[in-house]
Amino acid sequence: MKEDVFYGKGMAHVKKDYPDIYESVVELNKAAYTGKALDYKTQKLIALAITAANSDDRAMKKQMMSAMREFDATRDEIVDVLRVVLLTSGMPPFTKAMRILYELTE
């Protein structure tokens, strides 16, 4: 289900030139996304909320695409996540995330 896909542009260089660091990140990813108490879809939506709150366009887009592709997350489910972003992080990250969501779904 989950893939070893990291959205930071520098990770390709790390994988090539510093495989020991890359493998550590892979293991950290596995430890974080366990699905023990929260299922993986919920964890993915939390990751989306964090990237949206940080106003990280590229990561938001990737997280949305991943949630829709891997879990068939609907626009309404993602908007529910973004409602929390609006409440906790304000209008600018919310509107940016909504723009990205509509670019992906229209």
N, C-alpha and C positions, 0 to 999 in steps of 0.2 A: 504494500500500500504506500508507505512513505518512501521517498527516494532520497538519495544523497545528493540533493540539489541545494547549492548555497548561492545566494543571490548577490553577495558582494563581488564586485568585479575582480578584486585581487585574488580570489580563491583559486582561480585557474593557475595563477603563478605559484601560489603556495602548494597546490597539488603537484605541480611539476618539479619545483625546486626544493621544497621542504616537505616531503611526504610524511615525515614523522609528525609535523604540526597538523597536516591535513588529516591524518588518521585520528589524531586527538580530537579534532573538531567533529569528525564522523562519530566517534564514540560519545562525545558530549551530546550530539544530536539524538543519538539512540537513547541516552539516559534521560533526556528532557522529554522526548515524545514516547512515553511508555504506554499510555492508554490504561494505566492501572485504575485510578479513581475517576478520571475524566477520559472519555473516549477521544480518539485521535481527531475526529471532526471538531469537537469542542476545542481541543488544543489548537487546531489550525485556525479556528475563528478567533481565538485569543491572540494568536500571532498576528492575524490580520488587524485586529484592533490596535495592537501595539505599533505596528508599522504605520497605520493611519494616524494614530495620535502623534507620532513622530514626524508626520508629513513627508514621509519618504516615498515619493512618487513611484520609483522603480520597484521598491519592495512591495508597496501596496498592490501594484498591478500584478506582480508575480504571485503574491499571496491570494489575491482574488481569483486569478486564473487557476491556481492550484486547487483552491477550495471548490471551484465550479467543476473542474475536470475530475478530481479524485473523489469528491463526495456529492456531486450534483447539487452543490449549494445553490440555492435560488437567490434571485435578486432580493426578495423580501427577507431572507435570512441574513444576507449581508447588510441590508439596510438596518435590521435590528441591531447588528453589531455596531454599525455606524451611529446609531442613536446614542449608544453609550459613549462613543467617542465625542459626540456633540456635547453631551452632558459633562464629561470629564476633561475634555481638551479644548473645547470651544468651536466656534464657527469656521475659522480658516482650515483646520485639518478635515473637518466634516465636509465642507463644500468641495475641497480638493478630492477627497475620496469618492464623493458622489459623482463628480465629473468623470473620474477614472472608471467607476462602475458602469456608468451609462455608455462610455466609449466602448467598453467590453461587451455590453449586452444589447446594444441597438444595432 
